[in-house]
Amino acid sequence: MSKEETSFREYLDSLEPEVREKTIKDLARHDAIFNQINEDREAGLTNLTYNREPYNPSTEYYFVDWFDEGEVRWIRNPLCTLQDVQELVSNMTPSGVRNLRIQSETRLSELHENVKDDGVNVEHEERVTNSEITERTFFFGGFYDTAHEDVTGVPSLSKGSTESTEDWLKRVEEARKEEGE
């Protein structure tokens, strides 16, 4: 057994029995999810949503996240249908959940708005400028924006690292025109 495996076993053995059992169950669940994701990728299934259904552009999706007090970590579930959201919420224990957020994937795909607050009372349009990242990237990081692109096939409005500002602004304008049609 490696040094890391020995240390982890010692850590597990140091836990109270009920906490140890829950931790082992959680690790097994996460391992199963990881293995399923890898199997799906190997099978060419990359456009699956939270419930492992193919992405449907006519369905409204939500991003559900919260802090789990028991596992002491953030849990993030993108591309959930309303039914998925209802199931997730109904299975929560109120004492174990903090900062529950349910956000529209459509809203998260929009560019993040930077608000200039210099103490001067001006019109909203004059104080707000778009940033070069989406709301999804602002809240959760670029990983989730990339994963969203992979599943939906819809390019992010975030500016690409090698994209010129001029090209990015044209692409955003074209995407907004298409959206309006």
PyMOL CGO cylinders between C-alpha atoms (Angstrom):
from pymol import cmd
from pymol.cgo import CYLINDER

trace = [
    CYLINDER, 0.00, 0.00, 0.00, 1.34, 3.47, -0.90, 0.3, 1, 1, 1, 1, 1, 1,
    CYLINDER, 1.34, 3.47, -0.90, 1.97, 6.20, 1.67, 0.3, 1, 1, 1, 1, 1, 1,
    CYLINDER, 1.97, 6.20, 1.67, -1.11, 8.11, 0.42, 0.3, 1, 1, 1, 1, 1, 1,
    CYLINDER, -1.11, 8.11, 0.42, -3.32, 5.01, 0.68, 0.3, 1, 1, 1, 1, 1, 1,
    CYLINDER, -3.32, 5.01, 0.68, -2.06, 4.32, 4.21, 0.3, 1, 1, 1, 1, 1, 1,
    CYLINDER, -2.06, 4.32, 4.21, -2.68, 7.93, 5.25, 0.3, 1, 1, 1, 1, 1, 1,
    CYLINDER, -2.68, 7.93, 5.25, -6.19, 7.85, 3.80, 0.3, 1, 1, 1, 1, 1, 1,
    CYLINDER, -6.19, 7.85, 3.80, -6.99, 4.55, 5.52, 0.3, 1, 1, 1, 1, 1, 1,
    CYLINDER, -6.99, 4.55, 5.52, -5.75, 6.04, 8.81, 0.3, 1, 1, 1, 1, 1, 1,
    CYLINDER, -5.75, 6.04, 8.81, -7.96, 9.06, 8.20, 0.3, 1, 1, 1, 1, 1, 1,
    CYLINDER, -7.96, 9.06, 8.20, -11.02, 6.85, 7.56, 0.3, 1, 1, 1, 1, 1, 1,
    CYLINDER, -11.02, 6.85, 7.56, -10.25, 4.77, 10.64, 0.3, 1, 1, 1, 1, 1, 1,
    CYLINDER, -10.25, 4.77, 10.64, -10.10, 7.94, 12.74, 0.3, 1, 1, 1, 1, 1, 1,
    CYLINDER, -10.10, 7.94, 12.74, -13.70, 8.90, 11.87, 0.3, 1, 1, 1, 1, 1, 1,
    CYLINDER, -13.70, 8.90, 11.87, -16.74, 8.15, 14.00, 0.3, 1, 1, 1, 1, 1, 1,
    CYLINDER, -16.74, 8.15, 14.00, -18.39, 4.95, 12.63, 0.3, 1, 1, 1, 1, 1, 1,
    CYLINDER, -18.39, 4.95, 12.63, -21.45, 6.71, 11.14, 0.3, 1, 1, 1, 1, 1, 1,
    CYLINDER, -21.45, 6.71, 11.14, -19.31, 9.43, 9.54, 0.3, 1, 1, 1, 1, 1, 1,
    CYLINDER, -19.31, 9.43, 9.54, -16.89, 6.79, 8.22, 0.3, 1, 1, 1, 1, 1, 1,
    CYLINDER, -16.89, 6.79, 8.22, -19.76, 4.80, 6.68, 0.3, 1, 1, 1, 1, 1, 1,
    CYLINDER, -19.76, 4.80, 6.68, -21.26, 7.92, 5.04, 0.3, 1, 1, 1, 1, 1, 1,
    CYLINDER, -21.26, 7.92, 5.04, -17.84, 8.99, 3.73, 0.3, 1, 1, 1, 1, 1, 1,
    CYLINDER, -17.84, 8.99, 3.73, -17.24, 5.55, 2.17, 0.3, 1, 1, 1, 1, 1, 1,
    CYLINDER, -17.24, 5.55, 2.17, -20.73, 5.61, 0.58, 0.3, 1, 1, 1, 1, 1, 1,
    CYLINDER, -20.73, 5.61, 0.58, -20.10, 9.09, -0.80, 0.3, 1, 1, 1, 1, 1, 1,
    CYLINDER, -20.10, 9.09, -0.80, -16.73, 8.05, -2.21, 0.3, 1, 1, 1, 1, 1, 1,
    CYLINDER, -16.73, 8.05, -2.21, -18.31, 5.01, -3.86, 0.3, 1, 1, 1, 1, 1, 1,
    CYLINDER, -18.31, 5.01, -3.86, -21.08, 7.19, -5.34, 0.3, 1, 1, 1, 1, 1, 1,
    CYLINDER, -21.08, 7.19, -5.34, -18.56, 9.71, -6.70, 0.3, 1, 1, 1, 1, 1, 1,
    CYLINDER, -18.56, 9.71, -6.70, -16.42, 6.89, -8.11, 0.3, 1, 1, 1, 1, 1, 1,
    CYLINDER, -16.42, 6.89, -8.11, -19.49, 5.43, -9.88, 0.3, 1, 1, 1, 1, 1, 1,
    CYLINDER, -19.49, 5.43, -9.88, -20.36, 8.84, -11.36, 0.3, 1, 1, 1, 1, 1, 1,
    CYLINDER, -20.36, 8.84, -11.36, -16.78, 9.34, -12.55, 0.3, 1, 1, 1, 1, 1, 1,
    CYLINDER, -16.78, 9.34, -12.55, -16.72, 5.87, -14.13, 0.3, 1, 1, 1, 1, 1, 1,
    CYLINDER, -16.72, 5.87, -14.13, -20.07, 6.50, -15.84, 0.3, 1, 1, 1, 1, 1, 1,
    CYLINDER, -20.07, 6.50, -15.84, -18.82, 9.78, -17.29, 0.3, 1, 1, 1, 1, 1, 1,
    CYLINDER, -18.82, 9.78, -17.29, -15.73, 8.04, -18.67, 0.3, 1, 1, 1, 1, 1, 1,
    CYLINDER, -15.73, 8.04, -18.67, -17.84, 5.20, -20.15, 0.3, 1, 1, 1, 1, 1, 1,
    CYLINDER, -17.84, 5.20, -20.15, -20.19, 7.75, -21.74, 0.3, 1, 1, 1, 1, 1, 1,
    CYLINDER, -20.19, 7.75, -21.74, -17.24, 9.63, -23.27, 0.3, 1, 1, 1, 1, 1, 1,
    CYLINDER, -17.24, 9.63, -23.27, -15.71, 6.42, -24.61, 0.3, 1, 1, 1, 1, 1, 1,
    CYLINDER, -15.71, 6.42, -24.61, -19.07, 5.56, -26.17, 0.3, 1, 1, 1, 1, 1, 1,
    CYLINDER, -19.07, 5.56, -26.17, -19.21, 9.02, -27.82, 0.3, 1, 1, 1, 1, 1, 1,
    CYLINDER, -19.21, 9.02, -27.82, -22.03, 10.26, -25.58, 0.3, 1, 1, 1, 1, 1, 1,
    CYLINDER, -22.03, 10.26, -25.58, -20.98, 13.81, -24.82, 0.3, 1, 1, 1, 1, 1, 1,
    CYLINDER, -20.98, 13.81, -24.82, -24.28, 15.68, -25.05, 0.3, 1, 1, 1, 1, 1, 1,
    CYLINDER, -24.28, 15.68, -25.05, -25.92, 14.26, -21.92, 0.3, 1, 1, 1, 1, 1, 1,
    CYLINDER, -25.92, 14.26, -21.92, -27.60, 16.46, -19.33, 0.3, 1, 1, 1, 1, 1, 1,
    CYLINDER, -27.60, 16.46, -19.33, -27.75, 16.02, -15.55, 0.3, 1, 1, 1, 1, 1, 1,
    CYLINDER, -27.75, 16.02, -15.55, -30.25, 13.14, -15.81, 0.3, 1, 1, 1, 1, 1, 1,
    CYLINDER, -30.25, 13.14, -15.81, -28.18, 11.49, -18.56, 0.3, 1, 1, 1, 1, 1, 1,
    CYLINDER, -28.18, 11.49, -18.56, -30.74, 12.39, -21.23, 0.3, 1, 1, 1, 1, 1, 1,
    CYLINDER, -30.74, 12.39, -21.23, -29.59, 13.91, -24.53, 0.3, 1, 1, 1, 1, 1, 1,
    CYLINDER, -29.59, 13.91, -24.53, -29.63, 17.71, -24.57, 0.3, 1, 1, 1, 1, 1, 1,
    CYLINDER, -29.63, 17.71, -24.57, -32.85, 19.14, -26.03, 0.3, 1, 1, 1, 1, 1, 1,
    CYLINDER, -32.85, 19.14, -26.03, -32.61, 22.81, -27.10, 0.3, 1, 1, 1, 1, 1, 1,
    CYLINDER, -32.61, 22.81, -27.10, -36.36, 23.31, -26.61, 0.3, 1, 1, 1, 1, 1, 1,
    CYLINDER, -36.36, 23.31, -26.61, -36.18, 22.33, -22.91, 0.3, 1, 1, 1, 1, 1, 1,
    CYLINDER, -36.18, 22.33, -22.91, -35.57, 24.93, -20.20, 0.3, 1, 1, 1, 1, 1, 1,
    CYLINDER, -35.57, 24.93, -20.20, -32.57, 23.92, -18.06, 0.3, 1, 1, 1, 1, 1, 1,
    CYLINDER, -32.57, 23.92, -18.06, -31.35, 25.11, -14.67, 0.3, 1, 1, 1, 1, 1, 1,
    CYLINDER, -31.35, 25.11, -14.67, -28.07, 25.12, -12.78, 0.3, 1, 1, 1, 1, 1, 1,
    CYLINDER, -28.07, 25.12, -12.78, -28.57, 24.00, -9.17, 0.3, 1, 1, 1, 1, 1, 1,
    CYLINDER, -28.57, 24.00, -9.17, -25.87, 24.46, -6.57, 0.3, 1, 1, 1, 1, 1, 1,
    CYLINDER, -25.87, 24.46, -6.57, -25.57, 24.57, -2.81, 0.3, 1, 1, 1, 1, 1, 1,
    CYLINDER, -25.57, 24.57, -2.81, -23.14, 24.11, 0.02, 0.3, 1, 1, 1, 1, 1, 1,
    CYLINDER, -23.14, 24.11, 0.02, -23.51, 20.71, 1.70, 0.3, 1, 1, 1, 1, 1, 1,
    CYLINDER, -23.51, 20.71, 1.70, -22.79, 21.04, 5.42, 0.3, 1, 1, 1, 1, 1, 1,
    CYLINDER, -22.79, 21.04, 5.42, -22.39, 17.27, 5.86, 0.3, 1, 1, 1, 1, 1, 1,
    CYLINDER, -22.39, 17.27, 5.86, -19.88, 16.80, 3.04, 0.3, 1, 1, 1, 1, 1, 1,
    CYLINDER, -19.88, 16.80, 3.04, -18.40, 20.27, 3.62, 0.3, 1, 1, 1, 1, 1, 1,
    CYLINDER, -18.40, 20.27, 3.62, -18.31, 21.14, -0.06, 0.3, 1, 1, 1, 1, 1, 1,
    CYLINDER, -18.31, 21.14, -0.06, -20.17, 22.89, -2.86, 0.3, 1, 1, 1, 1, 1, 1,
    CYLINDER, -20.17, 22.89, -2.86, -22.37, 20.66, -4.99, 0.3, 1, 1, 1, 1, 1, 1,
    CYLINDER, -22.37, 20.66, -4.99, -23.05, 21.85, -8.52, 0.3, 1, 1, 1, 1, 1, 1,
    CYLINDER, -23.05, 21.85, -8.52, -25.52, 20.30, -10.94, 0.3, 1, 1, 1, 1, 1, 1,
    CYLINDER, -25.52, 20.30, -10.94, -25.73, 21.96, -14.37, 0.3, 1, 1, 1, 1, 1, 1,
    CYLINDER, -25.73, 21.96, -14.37, -28.32, 21.28, -17.06, 0.3, 1, 1, 1, 1, 1, 1,
    CYLINDER, -28.32, 21.28, -17.06, -31.17, 20.13, -14.81, 0.3, 1, 1, 1, 1, 1, 1,
    CYLINDER, -31.17, 20.13, -14.81, -34.76, 20.03, -16.00, 0.3, 1, 1, 1, 1, 1, 1,
    CYLINDER, -34.76, 20.03, -16.00, -37.48, 21.37, -13.72, 0.3, 1, 1, 1, 1, 1, 1,
    CYLINDER, -37.48, 21.37, -13.72, -38.26, 17.77, -12.72, 0.3, 1, 1, 1, 1, 1, 1,
    CYLINDER, -38.26, 17.77, -12.72, -34.56, 17.24, -11.85, 0.3, 1, 1, 1, 1, 1, 1,
    CYLINDER, -34.56, 17.24, -11.85, -34.65, 20.40, -9.72, 0.3, 1, 1, 1, 1, 1, 1,
    CYLINDER, -34.65, 20.40, -9.72, -37.75, 19.21, -7.88, 0.3, 1, 1, 1, 1, 1, 1,
    CYLINDER, -37.75, 19.21, -7.88, -36.15, 15.81, -7.17, 0.3, 1, 1, 1, 1, 1, 1,
    CYLINDER, -36.15, 15.81, -7.17, -32.89, 17.38, -5.98, 0.3, 1, 1, 1, 1, 1, 1,
    CYLINDER, -32.89, 17.38, -5.98, -34.67, 19.78, -3.64, 0.3, 1, 1, 1, 1, 1, 1,
    CYLINDER, -34.67, 19.78, -3.64, -37.08, 17.16, -2.27, 0.3, 1, 1, 1, 1, 1, 1,
    CYLINDER, -37.08, 17.16, -2.27, -34.12, 14.94, -1.33, 0.3, 1, 1, 1, 1, 1, 1,
    CYLINDER, -34.12, 14.94, -1.33, -32.32, 17.67, 0.63, 0.3, 1, 1, 1, 1, 1, 1,
    CYLINDER, -32.32, 17.67, 0.63, -32.20, 17.87, 4.39, 0.3, 1, 1, 1, 1, 1, 1,
    CYLINDER, -32.20, 17.87, 4.39, -32.71, 21.50, 5.48, 0.3, 1, 1, 1, 1, 1, 1,
    CYLINDER, -32.71, 21.50, 5.48, -30.02, 21.32, 8.16, 0.3, 1, 1, 1, 1, 1, 1,
    CYLINDER, -30.02, 21.32, 8.16, -27.46, 20.11, 5.62, 0.3, 1, 1, 1, 1, 1, 1,
    CYLINDER, -27.46, 20.11, 5.62, -28.03, 22.71, 2.91, 0.3, 1, 1, 1, 1, 1, 1,
    CYLINDER, -28.03, 22.71, 2.91, -26.73, 26.27, 2.80, 0.3, 1, 1, 1, 1, 1, 1,
    CYLINDER, -26.73, 26.27, 2.80, -26.89, 28.85, 0.00, 0.3, 1, 1, 1, 1, 1, 1,
    CYLINDER, -26.89, 28.85, 0.00, -29.15, 26.92, -2.38, 0.3, 1, 1, 1, 1, 1, 1,
    CYLINDER, -29.15, 26.92, -2.38, -29.25, 28.58, -5.81, 0.3, 1, 1, 1, 1, 1, 1,
    CYLINDER, -29.25, 28.58, -5.81, -31.38, 27.63, -8.80, 0.3, 1, 1, 1, 1, 1, 1,
    CYLINDER, -31.38, 27.63, -8.80, -30.40, 29.63, -11.87, 0.3, 1, 1, 1, 1, 1, 1,
    CYLINDER, -30.40, 29.63, -11.87, -31.58, 29.57, -15.45, 0.3, 1, 1, 1, 1, 1, 1,
    CYLINDER, -31.58, 29.57, -15.45, -28.95, 28.17, -17.85, 0.3, 1, 1, 1, 1, 1, 1,
    CYLINDER, -28.95, 28.17, -17.85, -30.18, 30.78, -20.34, 0.3, 1, 1, 1, 1, 1, 1,
    CYLINDER, -30.18, 30.78, -20.34, -29.30, 33.57, -17.91, 0.3, 1, 1, 1, 1, 1, 1,
    CYLINDER, -29.30, 33.57, -17.91, -25.92, 31.98, -17.12, 0.3, 1, 1, 1, 1, 1, 1,
    CYLINDER, -25.92, 31.98, -17.12, -25.12, 31.97, -20.85, 0.3, 1, 1, 1, 1, 1, 1,
    CYLINDER, -25.12, 31.97, -20.85, -25.43, 35.77, -21.02, 0.3, 1, 1, 1, 1, 1, 1,
    CYLINDER, -25.43, 35.77, -21.02, -22.44, 38.05, -20.65, 0.3, 1, 1, 1, 1, 1, 1,
    CYLINDER, -22.44, 38.05, -20.65, -21.73, 39.15, -17.10, 0.3, 1, 1, 1, 1, 1, 1,
    CYLINDER, -21.73, 39.15, -17.10, -22.57, 42.79, -16.48, 0.3, 1, 1, 1, 1, 1, 1,
    CYLINDER, -22.57, 42.79, -16.48, -20.03, 45.02, -14.78, 0.3, 1, 1, 1, 1, 1, 1,
    CYLINDER, -20.03, 45.02, -14.78, -21.71, 47.79, -12.82, 0.3, 1, 1, 1, 1, 1, 1,
    CYLINDER, -21.71, 47.79, -12.82, -19.80, 51.02, -12.38, 0.3, 1, 1, 1, 1, 1, 1,
    CYLINDER, -19.80, 51.02, -12.38, -20.73, 52.57, -9.05, 0.3, 1, 1, 1, 1, 1, 1,
    CYLINDER, -20.73, 52.57, -9.05, -18.94, 55.88, -8.72, 0.3, 1, 1, 1, 1, 1, 1,
    CYLINDER, -18.94, 55.88, -8.72, -21.60, 57.48, -6.55, 0.3, 1, 1, 1, 1, 1, 1,
    CYLINDER, -21.60, 57.48, -6.55, -23.09, 59.40, -9.45, 0.3, 1, 1, 1, 1, 1, 1,
    CYLINDER, -23.09, 59.40, -9.45, -26.76, 58.73, -10.14, 0.3, 1, 1, 1, 1, 1, 1,
    CYLINDER, -26.76, 58.73, -10.14, -26.85, 57.92, -13.86, 0.3, 1, 1, 1, 1, 1, 1,
    CYLINDER, -26.85, 57.92, -13.86, -29.06, 55.81, -16.07, 0.3, 1, 1, 1, 1, 1, 1,
    CYLINDER, -29.06, 55.81, -16.07, -28.65, 52.02, -15.83, 0.3, 1, 1, 1, 1, 1, 1,
    CYLINDER, -28.65, 52.02, -15.83, -27.35, 51.74, -19.41, 0.3, 1, 1, 1, 1, 1, 1,
    CYLINDER, -27.35, 51.74, -19.41, -24.58, 54.23, -18.69, 0.3, 1, 1, 1, 1, 1, 1,
    CYLINDER, -24.58, 54.23, -18.69, -23.39, 52.38, -15.57, 0.3, 1, 1, 1, 1, 1, 1,
    CYLINDER, -23.39, 52.38, -15.57, -23.42, 48.84, -16.97, 0.3, 1, 1, 1, 1, 1, 1,
    CYLINDER, -23.42, 48.84, -16.97, -20.90, 47.36, -19.36, 0.3, 1, 1, 1, 1, 1, 1,
    CYLINDER, -20.90, 47.36, -19.36, -20.59, 43.77, -20.48, 0.3, 1, 1, 1, 1, 1, 1,
    CYLINDER, -20.59, 43.77, -20.48, -17.50, 41.91, -19.44, 0.3, 1, 1, 1, 1, 1, 1,
    CYLINDER, -17.50, 41.91, -19.44, -15.71, 39.34, -21.59, 0.3, 1, 1, 1, 1, 1, 1,
    CYLINDER, -15.71, 39.34, -21.59, -17.10, 36.38, -19.63, 0.3, 1, 1, 1, 1, 1, 1,
    CYLINDER, -17.10, 36.38, -19.63, -20.52, 34.83, -19.15, 0.3, 1, 1, 1, 1, 1, 1,
    CYLINDER, -20.52, 34.83, -19.15, -22.46, 34.77, -15.90, 0.3, 1, 1, 1, 1, 1, 1,
    CYLINDER, -22.46, 34.77, -15.90, -21.64, 31.03, -15.72, 0.3, 1, 1, 1, 1, 1, 1,
    CYLINDER, -21.64, 31.03, -15.72, -17.90, 31.73, -15.82, 0.3, 1, 1, 1, 1, 1, 1,
    CYLINDER, -17.90, 31.73, -15.82, -18.29, 34.58, -13.33, 0.3, 1, 1, 1, 1, 1, 1,
    CYLINDER, -18.29, 34.58, -13.33, -20.04, 32.35, -10.77, 0.3, 1, 1, 1, 1, 1, 1,
    CYLINDER, -20.04, 32.35, -10.77, -18.46, 28.95, -11.41, 0.3, 1, 1, 1, 1, 1, 1,
    CYLINDER, -18.46, 28.95, -11.41, -15.37, 29.31, -13.61, 0.3, 1, 1, 1, 1, 1, 1,
    CYLINDER, -15.37, 29.31, -13.61, -14.52, 28.54, -17.21, 0.3, 1, 1, 1, 1, 1, 1,
    CYLINDER, -14.52, 28.54, -17.21, -14.74, 24.76, -16.72, 0.3, 1, 1, 1, 1, 1, 1,
    CYLINDER, -14.74, 24.76, -16.72, -18.55, 24.93, -16.54, 0.3, 1, 1, 1, 1, 1, 1,
    CYLINDER, -18.55, 24.93, -16.54, -18.74, 27.19, -19.61, 0.3, 1, 1, 1, 1, 1, 1,
    CYLINDER, -18.74, 27.19, -19.61, -16.65, 24.70, -21.60, 0.3, 1, 1, 1, 1, 1, 1,
    CYLINDER, -16.65, 24.70, -21.60, -18.72, 21.76, -20.34, 0.3, 1, 1, 1, 1, 1, 1,
    CYLINDER, -18.72, 21.76, -20.34, -21.91, 23.62, -21.34, 0.3, 1, 1, 1, 1, 1, 1,
    CYLINDER, -21.91, 23.62, -21.34, -20.52, 24.14, -24.85, 0.3, 1, 1, 1, 1, 1, 1,
    CYLINDER, -20.52, 24.14, -24.85, -19.61, 20.45, -25.09, 0.3, 1, 1, 1, 1, 1, 1,
    CYLINDER, -19.61, 20.45, -25.09, -23.11, 19.30, -24.14, 0.3, 1, 1, 1, 1, 1, 1,
    CYLINDER, -23.11, 19.30, -24.14, -25.20, 21.90, -25.98, 0.3, 1, 1, 1, 1, 1, 1,
    CYLINDER, -25.20, 21.90, -25.98, -23.00, 22.55, -29.01, 0.3, 1, 1, 1, 1, 1, 1,
    CYLINDER, -23.00, 22.55, -29.01, -23.67, 26.27, -28.49, 0.3, 1, 1, 1, 1, 1, 1,
    CYLINDER, -23.67, 26.27, -28.49, -20.51, 28.41, -28.35, 0.3, 1, 1, 1, 1, 1, 1,
    CYLINDER, -20.51, 28.41, -28.35, -20.06, 30.46, -25.19, 0.3, 1, 1, 1, 1, 1, 1,
    CYLINDER, -20.06, 30.46, -25.19, -20.29, 34.24, -25.46, 0.3, 1, 1, 1, 1, 1, 1,
    CYLINDER, -20.29, 34.24, -25.46, -17.10, 34.48, -23.40, 0.3, 1, 1, 1, 1, 1, 1,
    CYLINDER, -17.10, 34.48, -23.40, -14.16, 35.92, -25.29, 0.3, 1, 1, 1, 1, 1, 1,
    CYLINDER, -14.16, 35.92, -25.29, -11.74, 33.21, -26.40, 0.3, 1, 1, 1, 1, 1, 1,
    CYLINDER, -11.74, 33.21, -26.40, -8.14, 33.48, -25.24, 0.3, 1, 1, 1, 1, 1, 1,
    CYLINDER, -8.14, 33.48, -25.24, -6.86, 33.79, -28.82, 0.3, 1, 1, 1, 1, 1, 1,
    CYLINDER, -6.86, 33.79, -28.82, -9.84, 35.78, -30.12, 0.3, 1, 1, 1, 1, 1, 1,
    CYLINDER, -9.84, 35.78, -30.12, -9.36, 39.46, -30.90, 0.3, 1, 1, 1, 1, 1, 1,
    CYLINDER, -9.36, 39.46, -30.90, -11.75, 41.89, -29.24, 0.3, 1, 1, 1, 1, 1, 1,
    CYLINDER, -11.75, 41.89, -29.24, -13.06, 42.93, -32.65, 0.3, 1, 1, 1, 1, 1, 1,
    CYLINDER, -13.06, 42.93, -32.65, -13.79, 39.32, -33.69, 0.3, 1, 1, 1, 1, 1, 1,
    CYLINDER, -13.79, 39.32, -33.69, -15.35, 38.56, -30.30, 0.3, 1, 1, 1, 1, 1, 1,
    CYLINDER, -15.35, 38.56, -30.30, -17.67, 41.61, -30.49, 0.3, 1, 1, 1, 1, 1, 1,
    CYLINDER, -17.67, 41.61, -30.49, -18.78, 40.58, -33.99, 0.3, 1, 1, 1, 1, 1, 1,
    CYLINDER, -18.78, 40.58, -33.99, -19.45, 37.03, -32.80, 0.3, 1, 1, 1, 1, 1, 1,
    CYLINDER, -19.45, 37.03, -32.80, -21.50, 38.27, -29.83, 0.3, 1, 1, 1, 1, 1, 1,
    CYLINDER, -21.50, 38.27, -29.83, -23.50, 40.59, -32.08, 0.3, 1, 1, 1, 1, 1, 1,
    CYLINDER, -23.50, 40.59, -32.08, -24.22, 37.74, -34.54, 0.3, 1, 1, 1, 1, 1, 1,
    CYLINDER, -24.22, 37.74, -34.54, -25.25, 35.41, -31.71, 0.3, 1, 1, 1, 1, 1, 1,
    CYLINDER, -25.25, 35.41, -31.71, -27.63, 38.01, -30.32, 0.3, 1, 1, 1, 1, 1, 1,
    CYLINDER, -27.63, 38.01, -30.32, -29.17, 38.56, -33.78, 0.3, 1, 1, 1, 1, 1, 1,
    CYLINDER, -29.17, 38.56, -33.78, -29.72, 34.79, -34.14, 0.3, 1, 1, 1, 1, 1, 1,
    CYLINDER, -29.72, 34.79, -34.14, -31.26, 34.68, -30.68, 0.3, 1, 1, 1, 1, 1, 1,
    CYLINDER, -31.26, 34.68, -30.68, -33.70, 37.44, -31.62, 0.3, 1, 1, 1, 1, 1, 1,
    CYLINDER, -33.70, 37.44, -31.62, -34.94, 35.65, -34.73, 0.3, 1, 1, 1, 1, 1, 1,
]
cmd.load_cgo(trace, "trace")
